[in-house]
Amino acid sequence: MGEYLYLTLFAVLFVYTESLAEDKIINHETTLGRLQGIVKTLNEENIYQFRRVPYAKPPVDELRYRLPIAAGPWQYKLDATQFGPSCMQYLLQNDAWLLPNQNVSEDCLFLNIYVPRELNKSNRKAAMIWIHGGGFTAGQGMLCDASYLALEGDVIVVTINYRLGLFGFLSTMDDFAPGNFGLWDQHLAMIWVKENIADYGGDPSNITIFGESAGGYSVGMHIISRMSRGLFQRAISESGTTLSPRALVTNALHVARRLGQILNCTNSSVHTDSKSLISCLRAKSAKDILERTSDALRHEPGVLSLINRVGPVMDGRFFEDFPENIIKNKTSMGRLVFDSVDLMAGTNNAEGGLFYFSLLGFQKQYQFNLSEGIPTKILCSLIANAFARDFYQNNSAVQSAICHRYTVNDISTANSLEEQGRQALSAYADMFFVAPTQETLVKHACGSKGKTFQYLFSKQPIYPWIQERPRWLIGANHAGELPFIFGLEAMYKPSVPRTEDEVKLSKKMMKYWTNFAKRGDPNGPLLPSWNEFGNDKRYYLNLSIDSRIMIDLWPDRMKLWLEDIPDILRQGQGIM
């Protein structure tokens, strides 16, 4: 729940102003039927928006816990002037002014299309499909207004909704509820774009998928799925790849049975068969399932657990094998997809800010004050212990290695507790974001036909993304790059201060992202050079006010996760 809280705090800093009275209504003919959208004027240029376009039938009643079915053509003129509801989730009160549509519904499988400058079917503009983050439990396509990104890069941007939580990722690990429904939603949305984007002036042979956090995980999953062949040419993974220890859920069946028990579909002494369980859950109201989700996902009180309880699973269909095995097997269908795409991936230099909220509830129990920093004993006895217990078979040697690598040895300085706090959060960031991204890039650069690029976003915004952040928590936190990619005008309130340098950086990043989408190379006129990542020279672009190319991101820290810990496990050290 700490990550969900973070995303909520992050979200309340956004603003979206809706004023249809100032927008022009436009009618448009497509293969699927006639629809009505709007034309907005931003910086004296037109942006065409088509909202709430259905790509799948409503996943309700008997279609709940089933793979999505294409919506097909519509019989009457489709009203695409208003955003649709978010998929089932909790929208906190602070979000009320944020979202144009503040409703949630199971009938949520819509996409939004942003077309820059002119609506001309003869155009062949590159298309980008945005997959939102939110821990697979929250988020919506309309959160990120893609108007400025589309205009800056002259690309078409499509943002999508997909099923979340125990509507999108419940699994009995068999054919009755195989899981990954949210991923299949994303997949069907990609098929929709491939088949229909030409009606909006897009190029169906030039599609890029991009996403952040859970969206980044999703991107990483699509580029190793055999089901993705031919659907897109490029991928951008921001703060999340499929090689992260938290990318896949391993206890999905337990969660499904727990939800069934809570909703009186089964009991604790006798496990109901999957068919009966899912049939019973389909009969429950969406409200009942949402209200009891937190009970089904609850961790043991007083224990710092980092295991995801809701998200994608290894189902044997979307994934033919576990991600690491797919990438390792150069003849697998998923590896062929992986090798065929151009890949850009990166992280922020303070991703561990996400972990800050997970630690808040342990201060009294472990007697430390987060506002001052994180003591070494907390790093070693609480954090490193949780990492080793949850992901490395409770291996004591792994725990010791993590403790040793991130311990601040110089305790003589006044701010040593603060520096220890930064190092502790770096351990979290490295394990779940930075090292998996590095490993993915290394694998992609080795023998892939596609190009490979790495970035590190390190600009700490003047306006922080974490409310009441302590002074020692510095850098670009998780999701901190989003306003710079979608445009500060779109994602900052007018009252939020921004510097000319920040605006320039945002425009550069929008150019990098859209240049990559158009031709597989982010470089362009008036942009700092961005060298391709290679196994001989691991170039990355440090994105900040003074952006510059650098080599080999944090090699000592990466060595721990990608070499030392695997060696410990292979040698059987530290087994408890």
C-alpha positions as CSV (number, residue, x, y, z in Angstrom):
1,M,0.0,0.0,0.0
2,G,3.0,2.3,0.4
3,E,3.5,2.4,-3.4
4,Y,-0.2,3.1,-3.9
5,L,0.1,6.0,-1.4
6,Y,3.1,7.3,-3.3
7,L,1.2,7.2,-6.6
8,T,-1.7,9.1,-5.0
9,L,0.5,11.8,-3.6
10,F,2.2,12.0,-7.0
11,A,-1.1,12.3,-8.7
12,V,-2.5,15.2,-6.7
13,L,0.2,17.4,-8.1
14,F,-1.2,17.1,-11.6
15,V,-4.0,19.2,-13.1
16,Y,-6.2,18.7,-16.1
17,T,-8.4,21.5,-17.2
18,E,-11.5,20.5,-19.1
19,S,-13.4,23.2,-21.1
20,L,-15.4,21.7,-23.9
21,A,-17.0,25.1,-24.5
22,E,-13.7,26.3,-25.9
23,D,-13.2,23.1,-28.1
24,K,-14.4,22.5,-31.6
25,I,-16.4,19.3,-32.3
26,I,-15.3,17.3,-35.2
27,N,-16.9,14.3,-37.0
28,H,-14.6,11.6,-38.5
29,E,-15.3,8.6,-40.6
30,T,-13.3,5.4,-39.9
31,T,-13.4,1.7,-40.8
32,L,-15.2,0.9,-37.6
33,G,-17.8,3.7,-38.0
34,R,-18.4,7.4,-37.5
35,L,-17.2,9.1,-34.4
36,Q,-17.2,12.6,-32.9
37,G,-14.1,14.0,-31.3
38,I,-12.7,17.4,-30.3
39,V,-10.1,19.8,-31.6
40,K,-8.1,21.8,-29.0
41,T,-5.7,24.6,-29.7
42,L,-2.5,24.6,-27.7
43,N,0.3,27.1,-28.5
44,E,-1.6,28.1,-31.6
45,E,-1.6,24.5,-33.0
46,N,-4.4,22.0,-33.3
47,I,-4.5,18.7,-31.4
48,Y,-7.3,16.3,-32.3
49,Q,-8.6,14.1,-29.5
50,F,-10.8,11.0,-29.6
51,R,-11.6,9.8,-26.2
52,R,-13.4,6.7,-24.8
53,V,-12.9,4.7,-27.9
54,P,-13.8,1.1,-27.1
55,Y,-11.3,-1.6,-28.1
56,A,-12.9,-4.5,-26.2
57,K,-16.3,-5.6,-25.1
58,P,-17.1,-4.7,-21.5
59,P,-15.5,-7.5,-19.3
60,V,-18.6,-7.9,-17.1
61,D,-20.8,-10.8,-16.0
62,E,-19.7,-14.0,-17.9
63,L,-16.8,-12.0,-19.5
64,R,-15.2,-11.2,-16.1
65,Y,-12.0,-13.3,-15.7
66,R,-11.9,-14.0,-19.4
67,L,-9.6,-12.8,-22.1
68,P,-10.9,-9.6,-23.7
69,I,-13.0,-9.8,-26.9
70,A,-12.6,-7.1,-29.6
71,A,-15.3,-4.5,-29.5
72,G,-15.7,-4.4,-33.3
73,P,-17.5,-1.7,-35.2
74,W,-20.1,0.6,-33.7
75,Q,-23.6,1.0,-35.2
76,Y,-24.2,4.7,-34.3
77,K,-22.0,7.7,-34.3
78,L,-19.7,7.3,-31.3
79,D,-19.3,10.2,-28.9
80,A,-15.6,10.4,-28.4
81,T,-15.6,13.9,-26.8
82,Q,-15.5,12.7,-23.1
83,F,-13.1,10.4,-21.2
84,G,-14.4,7.1,-20.0
85,P,-14.2,5.9,-16.4
86,S,-11.2,4.4,-14.8
87,C,-11.0,0.6,-14.4
88,M,-12.0,-0.7,-10.9
89,Q,-9.8,0.9,-8.2
90,Y,-10.0,3.4,-5.4
91,L,-9.9,7.0,-6.4
92,L,-9.0,9.0,-3.3
93,Q,-10.7,12.3,-2.6
94,N,-7.6,14.2,-3.5
95,D,-8.1,12.9,-7.1
96,A,-11.5,14.5,-7.5
97,W,-10.2,17.6,-9.3
98,L,-7.5,15.6,-11.2
99,L,-9.6,13.3,-13.4
100,P,-12.1,14.6,-16.0
101,N,-14.1,11.5,-15.3
102,Q,-14.1,10.5,-11.7
103,N,-16.1,7.3,-12.0
104,V,-14.7,3.7,-11.9
105,S,-16.3,0.8,-13.7
106,E,-15.6,-2.7,-15.0
107,D,-16.8,-1.3,-18.4
108,C,-13.5,0.6,-18.8
109,L,-11.6,-0.9,-21.8
110,F,-11.2,2.3,-23.8
111,L,-8.4,4.2,-25.4
112,N,-7.7,7.8,-26.1
113,I,-6.1,9.1,-29.4
114,Y,-4.1,12.3,-29.7
115,V,-3.5,13.4,-33.3
116,P,-1.2,16.5,-33.9
117,R,-1.9,19.4,-36.3
118,E,-4.1,17.7,-39.0
119,L,-6.5,14.8,-39.2
120,N,-5.5,13.3,-42.6
121,K,-5.8,9.6,-43.4
122,S,-3.0,10.0,-46.0
123,N,-0.5,10.9,-43.3
124,R,1.8,8.2,-42.0
125,K,2.8,9.4,-38.6
126,A,4.5,7.2,-36.1
127,A,2.2,6.0,-33.3
128,M,3.1,5.6,-29.6
129,I,1.0,3.5,-27.2
130,W,1.2,4.6,-23.5
131,I,0.8,2.0,-20.8
132,H,0.3,3.7,-17.4
133,G,1.8,2.6,-14.2
134,G,0.2,2.2,-10.7
135,G,1.4,-1.2,-9.4
136,F,-1.2,-3.1,-11.5
137,T,-3.8,-1.8,-9.0
138,A,-4.3,1.9,-10.0
139,G,-4.0,4.4,-12.9
140,Q,-5.8,5.3,-16.1
141,G,-5.0,6.4,-19.6
142,M,-6.4,9.8,-19.2
143,L,-4.0,10.7,-16.3
144,C,-1.3,11.7,-18.8
145,D,-2.5,14.3,-21.3
146,A,-0.5,13.4,-24.4
147,S,-1.3,16.5,-26.3
148,Y,2.0,18.3,-25.8
149,L,4.0,15.2,-26.5
150,A,2.1,14.5,-29.7
151,L,2.6,18.1,-30.9
152,E,6.3,18.4,-29.9
153,G,7.2,15.2,-31.7
154,D,4.6,15.2,-34.5
155,V,3.5,11.7,-33.5
156,I,0.1,10.1,-32.7
157,V,-0.1,9.0,-29.1
158,V,-2.7,6.5,-27.8
159,T,-3.3,6.1,-24.1
160,I,-5.1,3.0,-22.8
161,N,-7.0,1.6,-19.9
162,Y,-6.6,-2.0,-18.8
163,R,-8.1,-4.1,-16.0
164,L,-6.4,-3.7,-12.7
165,G,-6.2,-5.4,-9.3
166,L,-8.2,-8.6,-8.8
167,F,-10.2,-7.8,-11.9
168,G,-7.2,-7.8,-14.2
169,F,-4.8,-10.2,-12.4
170,L,-6.7,-12.7,-10.4
171,S,-5.5,-16.2,-11.3
172,T,-6.3,-19.8,-10.3
173,M,-3.3,-20.9,-12.3
174,D,-5.4,-23.1,-14.6
175,D,-7.8,-22.6,-17.6
176,F,-10.7,-21.4,-15.5
177,A,-8.9,-18.1,-14.6
178,P,-5.4,-18.2,-16.2
179,G,-4.7,-14.6,-15.2
180,N,-2.9,-11.8,-17.0
181,F,-6.2,-10.3,-18.2
182,G,-4.8,-6.8,-17.9
183,L,-1.8,-7.8,-20.1
184,W,-4.2,-9.3,-22.6
185,D,-6.2,-6.1,-22.5
186,Q,-3.0,-4.2,-23.4
187,H,-2.3,-6.7,-26.2
188,L,-5.8,-6.3,-27.7
189,A,-5.3,-2.5,-27.6
190,M,-2.1,-2.9,-29.6
191,I,-4.0,-5.0,-32.1
192,W,-6.6,-2.3,-32.3
193,V,-3.9,0.4,-33.0
194,K,-2.2,-1.8,-35.6
195,E,-5.5,-2.3,-37.4
196,N,-7.1,1.1,-37.1
197,I,-4.4,3.8,-36.6
198,A,-4.2,4.5,-40.3
199,D,-7.8,5.9,-40.1
200,Y,-6.3,8.7,-38.0
201,G,-3.2,9.3,-40.1
202,G,-0.9,6.9,-38.3
203,D,1.5,4.4,-39.7
204,P,0.6,0.8,-38.6
205,S,4.2,-0.3,-39.5
206,N,5.8,2.2,-37.1
207,I,4.4,1.7,-33.6
208,T,6.2,2.1,-30.3
209,I,4.9,1.0,-26.9
210,F,6.1,2.8,-23.8
211,G,5.3,2.7,-20.2
212,E,6.4,3.6,-16.7
213,S,6.7,1.4,-13.5
214,A,3.9,-1.2,-13.9
215,G,3.7,0.1,-17.4
216,G,7.4,-0.4,-17.8
217,Y,7.1,-4.0,-16.5
218,S,4.3,-4.4,-19.0
219,V,6.4,-3.2,-21.9
220,G,9.1,-5.6,-20.8
221,M,6.6,-8.4,-20.9
222,H,5.2,-7.6,-24.3
223,I,8.7,-7.6,-25.8
224,I,9.3,-11.2,-24.7
225,S,5.8,-12.5,-25.5
226,R,5.4,-14.6,-28.6
227,M,2.0,-13.1,-28.9
228,S,3.5,-9.7,-29.8
229,R,5.2,-10.6,-33.0
230,G,4.6,-7.8,-35.6
231,L,2.5,-5.6,-33.3
232,F,5.2,-2.9,-32.7
233,Q,8.7,-2.0,-33.8
234,R,10.1,-0.3,-30.7
235,A,9.7,-0.2,-27.0
236,I,10.5,2.3,-24.2
237,S,10.6,0.9,-20.7
238,E,10.8,3.5,-17.9
239,S,11.5,2.3,-14.4
240,G,10.5,-1.3,-14.8
241,T,11.5,-4.4,-16.8
242,T,10.4,-8.0,-16.8
243,L,13.6,-9.2,-15.2
244,S,12.7,-7.4,-11.9
245,P,12.2,-9.8,-9.0
246,R,8.8,-8.3,-8.5
247,A,7.6,-8.5,-12.1
248,L,5.7,-11.8,-11.7
249,V,3.5,-12.9,-8.9
250,T,4.1,-16.4,-7.5
251,N,1.3,-16.7,-4.9
252,A,-1.7,-15.9,-7.1
253,L,-3.6,-19.1,-6.4
254,H,-3.5,-18.4,-2.6
255,V,-4.8,-14.8,-3.2
256,A,-7.7,-16.2,-5.4
257,R,-8.7,-18.7,-2.7
258,R,-8.4,-16.1,0.0
259,L,-10.7,-13.7,-1.9
260,G,-13.1,-16.6,-2.4
261,Q,-13.1,-17.4,1.3
262,I,-13.7,-13.7,2.2
263,L,-16.7,-13.6,-0.3
264,N,-18.1,-16.9,0.9
265,C,-17.2,-18.8,-2.3
266,T,-15.2,-21.3,-0.4
267,N,-14.0,-22.1,3.1
268,S,-10.6,-22.5,4.8
269,S,-10.9,-26.3,5.3
270,V,-11.9,-27.4,1.9
271,H,-10.6,-25.8,-1.3
272,T,-13.4,-25.3,-3.8
273,D,-12.4,-26.3,-7.3
274,S,-11.4,-23.5,-9.7
275,K,-14.6,-23.7,-11.8
276,S,-16.9,-23.3,-8.9
277,L,-14.7,-20.6,-7.4
278,I,-14.7,-18.4,-10.5
279,S,-18.4,-19.0,-11.2
280,C,-19.1,-17.7,-7.7
281,L,-16.8,-14.7,-8.1
282,R,-18.5,-13.8,-11.4
283,A,-21.8,-13.6,-9.5
284,K,-20.4,-11.1,-7.0
285,S,-20.7,-7.4,-7.5
286,A,-17.7,-5.4,-8.6
287,K,-18.2,-3.3,-5.5
288,D,-17.9,-6.3,-3.3
289,I,-14.7,-7.5,-5.0
290,L,-13.1,-4.1,-4.8
291,E,-14.0,-3.6,-1.2
292,R,-12.5,-6.9,-0.1
293,T,-9.4,-6.8,-2.3
294,S,-7.2,-5.2,0.4
295,D,-8.2,-8.1,2.8
296,A,-7.2,-10.7,0.2
297,L,-3.8,-9.0,-0.4
298,R,-3.0,-8.2,3.2
299,H,0.5,-9.0,4.4
300,E,1.4,-10.3,7.9
301,P,1.2,-7.4,10.3
302,G,4.5,-6.0,11.5
303,V,6.5,-7.7,8.7
304,L,8.2,-5.8,6.0
305,S,7.2,-7.8,2.9
306,L,8.1,-6.8,-0.6
307,I,6.4,-9.6,-2.4
308,N,3.7,-8.5,-4.9
309,R,0.4,-10.3,-4.4
310,V,-1.3,-9.0,-7.5
311,G,0.1,-8.8,-11.0
312,P,1.2,-10.9,-14.0
313,V,1.8,-14.6,-13.6
314,M,3.7,-17.3,-15.7
315,D,0.7,-18.7,-17.5
316,G,2.3,-20.8,-20.3
317,R,0.4,-18.8,-22.9
318,F,1.2,-15.1,-22.8
319,F,4.6,-16.3,-21.4
320,E,5.9,-19.5,-22.8
321,D,8.3,-19.7,-19.9
322,F,9.7,-17.5,-17.1
323,P,11.2,-14.3,-18.5
324,E,14.8,-15.1,-17.8
325,N,14.4,-18.4,-19.5
326,I,12.8,-16.8,-22.6
327,I,15.6,-14.3,-23.0
328,K,18.2,-17.0,-22.4
329,N,16.8,-19.3,-25.0
330,K,17.8,-17.6,-28.3
331,T,15.4,-19.9,-30.3
332,S,12.3,-19.1,-28.2
333,M,9.5,-17.2,-29.9
334,G,9.7,-14.6,-27.2
335,R,13.4,-14.1,-27.7
336,L,12.8,-13.6,-31.4
337,V,10.4,-10.7,-30.6
338,F,12.9,-9.3,-28.1
339,D,15.7,-9.3,-30.7
340,S,13.5,-7.7,-33.3
341,V,12.6,-4.5,-31.6
342,D,14.6,-1.3,-30.8
343,L,14.8,-0.8,-27.1
344,M,15.2,2.3,-24.9
345,A,15.2,1.7,-21.1
346,G,16.2,3.6,-18.1
347,T,15.6,4.6,-14.5
348,N,15.7,7.7,-12.3
349,N,18.6,8.4,-9.9
350,A,16.5,8.2,-6.8
351,E,13.9,5.4,-7.6
352,G,14.1,4.4,-3.9
353,G,11.9,7.3,-3.0
354,L,9.1,4.8,-3.7
355,F,10.3,2.7,-0.8
356,Y,10.2,5.6,1.6
357,F,6.5,5.1,2.3
358,S,6.8,1.4,2.9
359,L,9.1,2.2,5.8
360,L,6.9,4.8,7.5
361,G,4.9,2.2,9.5
362,F,8.0,0.5,11.0
363,Q,9.5,3.5,12.7
364,K,8.0,2.8,16.1
365,Q,8.5,-0.9,16.0
366,Y,12.2,-0.5,15.1
367,Q,12.8,2.8,16.9
368,F,14.1,5.1,14.2
369,N,13.0,8.4,12.7
370,L,12.8,8.5,8.9
371,S,12.9,12.3,8.9
372,E,16.5,12.0,10.1
373,G,17.6,9.1,7.8
374,I,17.9,5.4,8.1
375,P,20.3,3.8,10.6
376,T,22.7,1.1,9.4
377,K,21.0,-1.5,11.7
378,I,17.7,-0.9,9.9
379,L,19.4,-1.4,6.6
380,C,20.9,-4.7,7.7
381,S,18.4,-6.2,10.1
382,L,15.1,-5.0,8.4
383,I,15.7,-4.1,4.8
384,A,18.4,-6.5,3.7
385,N,16.8,-9.2,5.7
386,A,13.5,-8.6,3.9
387,F,15.2,-8.7,0.5
388,A,17.0,-12.0,1.3
389,R,13.9,-13.6,2.9
390,D,11.4,-12.7,0.1
391,F,13.6,-13.2,-3.0
392,Y,16.7,-15.2,-2.1
393,Q,15.4,-18.2,0.0
394,N,16.3,-16.4,3.2
395,N,20.0,-16.6,2.3
396,S,22.2,-15.1,5.0
397,A,25.2,-14.6,2.7
398,V,23.0,-12.5,0.4
399,Q,21.7,-10.5,3.3
400,S,25.3,-9.8,4.5
401,A,26.4,-8.8,1.0
402,I,23.6,-6.3,0.7
403,C,24.3,-5.0,4.1
404,H,28.0,-4.6,3.4
405,R,27.6,-3.0,0.0
406,Y,25.2,-0.2,1.2
407,T,26.6,0.5,4.6
408,V,28.1,4.0,5.0
409,N,31.5,3.3,6.6
410,D,32.3,6.9,7.5
411,I,30.1,7.6,10.5
412,S,32.0,10.7,11.7
413,T,30.2,13.2,9.6
414,A,27.1,15.0,10.9
415,N,25.0,13.9,7.9
416,S,26.1,10.2,7.9
417,L,22.6,9.1,9.0
418,E,21.1,11.0,6.0
419,E,23.7,9.4,3.6
420,Q,22.9,6.0,5.1
421,G,19.2,6.7,4.3
422,R,20.1,7.5,0.7
423,Q,22.2,4.3,0.4
424,A,19.4,2.2,1.9
425,L,16.9,3.5,-0.6
426,S,19.5,2.9,-3.3
427,A,19.5,-0.8,-2.4
428,Y,15.8,-1.0,-3.0
429,A,16.1,1.0,-6.3
430,D,19.0,-1.2,-7.5
431,M,17.4,-4.5,-6.7
432,F,14.0,-3.8,-8.3
433,F,14.7,-1.2,-11.0
434,V,18.3,-0.3,-11.9
435,A,20.0,-3.8,-12.0
436,P,17.1,-5.5,-13.9
437,T,17.1,-2.7,-16.4
438,Q,20.9,-3.0,-16.8
439,E,20.6,-6.7,-17.3
440,T,17.8,-6.3,-19.9
441,L,19.9,-3.8,-21.8
442,V,23.0,-6.1,-21.8
443,K,20.9,-9.0,-23.0
444,H,19.4,-6.9,-25.8
445,A,22.7,-5.5,-26.9
446,C,24.1,-9.0,-27.3
447,G,23.1,-10.2,-30.7
448,S,19.8,-8.3,-31.1
449,K,18.9,-6.8,-34.5
450,G,17.4,-3.8,-32.8
451,K,19.2,-0.8,-31.4
452,T,19.7,-0.3,-27.6
453,F,19.7,2.9,-25.6
454,Q,20.0,3.6,-21.9
455,Y,19.1,6.8,-19.9
456,L,19.4,8.0,-16.3
457,F,17.0,10.8,-15.4
458,S,18.6,12.8,-12.6
459,K,16.8,16.2,-12.6
460,Q,15.2,16.8,-9.2
461,P,12.2,19.0,-10.0
462,I,11.9,22.3,-8.1
463,Y,8.5,21.1,-7.1
464,P,8.9,17.7,-5.3
465,W,6.8,14.7,-6.2
466,I,6.7,13.4,-2.6
467,Q,4.9,15.6,-0.1
468,E,6.7,16.3,3.1
469,R,9.9,14.7,1.8
470,P,12.8,14.8,4.2
471,R,15.7,17.0,3.3
472,W,18.0,14.0,2.8
473,L,15.8,12.4,0.1
474,I,17.3,14.1,-3.0
475,G,17.3,13.3,-6.7
476,A,14.7,12.3,-9.2
477,N,12.2,9.9,-7.5
478,H,10.1,7.2,-9.1
479,A,7.9,8.7,-11.8
480,G,9.7,12.0,-11.6
481,E,10.4,11.9,-15.3
482,L,6.7,11.8,-16.4
483,P,6.1,15.6,-16.4
484,F,9.2,16.1,-18.5
485,I,8.0,13.5,-21.1
486,F,4.4,14.6,-21.3
487,G,5.1,18.3,-20.9
488,L,5.3,20.5,-17.8
489,E,2.3,22.4,-19.1
490,A,0.2,19.2,-19.1
491,M,1.3,17.9,-15.7
492,Y,2.1,20.9,-13.5
493,K,-0.5,23.2,-12.0
494,P,-0.2,26.8,-13.4
495,S,0.8,27.9,-9.9
496,V,3.7,25.5,-9.7
497,P,7.1,27.2,-10.4
498,R,9.2,25.9,-13.3
499,T,12.5,27.3,-14.6
500,E,13.4,28.0,-18.2
501,D,16.0,25.2,-17.9
502,E,13.3,22.7,-16.8
503,V,11.1,23.6,-19.8
504,K,14.1,23.2,-22.2
505,L,14.9,19.8,-20.6
506,S,11.3,18.7,-21.0
507,K,11.3,19.7,-24.7
508,K,14.6,17.8,-25.2
509,M,13.2,14.7,-23.6
510,M,10.0,14.8,-25.7
511,K,12.2,15.1,-28.8
512,Y,14.4,12.1,-27.7
513,W,11.3,9.9,-27.0
514,T,9.5,10.8,-30.2
515,N,12.7,10.7,-32.4
516,F,13.2,7.1,-31.1
517,A,9.6,6.3,-31.9
518,K,9.9,7.6,-35.4
519,R,13.1,5.9,-36.5
520,G,14.7,3.9,-33.7
521,D,17.3,6.6,-32.9
522,P,16.7,9.3,-30.3
523,N,19.3,11.7,-31.7
524,G,18.3,14.8,-33.6
525,P,19.3,18.4,-34.3
526,L,20.3,20.6,-31.4
527,L,20.2,17.6,-29.0
528,P,23.2,16.3,-26.9
529,S,24.5,13.2,-28.6
530,W,23.2,9.9,-27.3
531,N,25.4,6.9,-28.1
532,E,24.0,3.5,-28.4
533,F,24.4,1.1,-25.4
534,G,26.8,-1.7,-26.2
535,N,28.4,-4.6,-24.2
536,D,31.9,-3.2,-24.9
537,K,30.9,0.4,-24.0
538,R,27.8,0.7,-21.9
539,Y,26.8,4.3,-22.8
540,Y,23.9,6.0,-21.1
541,L,22.6,9.5,-21.3
542,N,22.4,11.4,-18.0
543,L,19.2,13.5,-18.5
544,S,19.5,16.6,-16.5
545,I,19.8,20.4,-17.1
546,D,23.3,19.6,-18.3
547,S,22.6,16.3,-20.1
548,R,25.7,14.4,-21.2
549,I,26.7,11.0,-22.3
550,M,28.4,8.7,-19.7
551,I,29.7,5.2,-19.5
552,D,28.9,2.2,-17.2
553,L,26.2,3.2,-14.7
554,W,27.2,2.5,-11.1
555,P,29.4,-0.5,-11.9
556,D,30.2,-1.6,-8.3
557,R,26.5,-1.6,-7.3
558,M,25.5,-3.4,-10.5
559,K,28.2,-6.0,-9.9
560,L,26.6,-7.0,-6.6
561,W,23.2,-7.8,-8.1
562,L,24.3,-9.1,-11.5
563,E,27.4,-11.1,-10.5
564,D,28.1,-11.4,-6.8
565,I,24.7,-12.5,-5.6
566,P,24.2,-15.0,-8.5
567,D,27.6,-16.4,-7.5
568,I,26.6,-16.8,-3.9
569,L,23.5,-18.6,-4.9
570,R,25.3,-20.9,-7.3
571,Q,27.9,-21.8,-4.7
572,G,25.2,-22.6,-2.1
573,Q,26.5,-20.1,0.4
574,G,24.4,-18.8,3.2
575,I,21.6,-21.4,3.1
576,M,19.7,-21.2,6.4
